[in-house]
Amino acid sequence: MRSDGGSRTDGLAGSSATATAGPLGRPRGEAPSCACEAVGRLCGVDGPSDFLGLDEGLAADLERIGHEFQAQFLGVALATRADDVGILGDLAHALTRIGRHAEGLALDRRIVALTPRDPTAHYNLACSLSLTGALDEALTELVLARELGWNDTALAHTDPDLAAVRTRPEFTQLFGQAPDAAAE
């Protein structure tokens, strides 16, 4: 998941994933992906279906609808604040969660152009590149993220957005073996 926003929310401050928190704050993979998940974490339950007593299918539908609403809302907000990195990051995350990967990728590229020294921005761009099949470029962005101080190897090994790039030997060279694979 994207390192933000919050996969995120990206706009939340304070992440253990970066040496210094940039404008995005945290990788998308660490933050709650919806309000129900955030409340669930506070209440010590696994997700919206546990917290609300919903069937898994309904919970997934509600989460998708929430991300669609968020994408529409943030798209309107972006019209008046085109270079707001927080809005861009949250919109990229919402679009990614509803499967609009090419649009999320375009926004992540824009974020990196606006904040080229932010390691989380490069990590999130790597996630989008991995989701769209641009694995060589995703690895390049992961190298940049590491060079800029991004160091959450546990997230890199578990983030579903990086599943495609994890199959590459360069990923293992960069992040080492997954903790559970190293024990075997």
N, C-alpha and C positions, 0 to 999 in steps of 0.2 A: 504494500500500500504506500501511497505516496507519503513522503515524510512531511508532513505538515500537520496540515490544515486539516492536520488537524486530523489523513490520514494519518486525519488531522483534525483538528482544524489547524491550518497552517498558521493562522494568526495568533495562536497561543504561544505565550513566551515560556522560555525555560525548558531546554531539552538536554538530556544527557547524551544525545546523539551527536552533538557538535561540540567542538572545543569552545567556540564562542557562538552564541545564538545570533543568527542573522535575522533579516526581516521576516522570514517565514517561521522562525521559532523552532519548529520540530518537524521531523519527517512525517509524511502522511501516514506511514505505517504505525505510528505510535498513538495518534490521537483518536478519539471516538469518531466514528464515521457518521453518526446521527445523534440527535438529542436523546433518543431512547437508549442508545448504547452508553452515552455519558451518564444518564441517570442509573442505568444498570450497574455501571462500574462503582458509582457512589454507594449503591445499595448492596453490592457484593453478589450480584447475579450475573450469569453468563451473557445475557443479551435481552433484546426486547421481548422475545417470546417467553422467557422465564419471568421477567419483570411484570409484563402485562398479562401473562397467561394466554398468549396468542399461539395459534398454530404456526409452525415454522413458515409455511407458504404465505400466510397472511402477513406475518412479520416482515418477510422479504419484500412483499408487494408494498407495504407501507414504507419501508426503507427506500425503495426505488422511487416511489411517489415523492417522498421527502427530498431526495436528491434532485429530482426533476424540478420541483418547486424552487429549491435552492439555486439551481442553474438558471432558471428564468429570472428570479429575483436579482441575483448577482449580475446577470447580463444587463439588466436595466440600470443597476447601480454603476456598472462599468462605463456606461454611456457618458456619465458626468465626471468620472474619476478614472480615466483611461490608464493611468500609470500607477494606480494604487496596488502595490504588490500583495497586500493582504487580500483584496478582492480578487485579483488575478489568481492567487494561489487557491483560494477557496473555490472559485469557479472551475479551475483546472481539476481539482479534486472531485467536485460534484460531477463534472462531465465524464471523468474517468470511471467513476463508480456506476454510471448509467451506460457505460459501453461506448461513449463517444470519444474514443482514444485519440483520433487524429486532431480533434479540437482541443483536447487536453494537452496534447503534445505541442500544438502551436502556442498555447498560453505558457507552457513551461519554457519554451524557447524565448518567449518575450520576457519572462521573469529573469532568466539567466542574463539576457541582454541588459536588463535594468539593474541587476545585482550580481555582477560577474564574480565577486569574491565571497558569495554566500554558499557554503558547502551544501546546505540543505536544498538550495535551488538546483544545484548540479545533481544531487541524489534524486530529486523528484523528476528531473529531466531524464535521468537514466531509467527510472521506472517507466515513464511514458515511452521511451525509445524501445525498451524491452517488450512492452505490450504491443507495439506496432511492428515488431520484428527487426528493428534496426540494431542488432546485437553488437556489432563492432562499435558503433557510435555510443551505445549504452555503456560499454566497457570503458570507453574513453572518458565519459562523464563520471563514471564511478572512480576512475583514477584521479580526475580533477577534484572530486568531492573529498577523497582521502587526502590529497595534497593540501587542501584548504582546511583540513581539520575534522572532517566527518569520520567518526570512528565506531559507529554502532554495528559491529560485525554480526551480532546476534540478530538484529533486524534484517540485515542484508541476507542472512541465511534463511529467514522465515518469511520475508515479504512476498506475498503471492504475485505482486507486480513484477518481480525480478525472476520468476520461475524459469522463463526461457533463457535468460542470460546465465543463470546458475549452472547450466549444462556445459558451459564453456570452460576449458582448462584455465583460461586467464582469470576467471572469477576466483577459482581456488587459489591461484597464485596471489591474488590481491587480498582475499579475505581468509585464506586458510580453509581447512576442512570444517564442515558443520560440526558443532560440538558433539552431537550424538553420533556422527560418523567417525569422529576421532576416537571415540571410546570403543569402537568395534575392533 
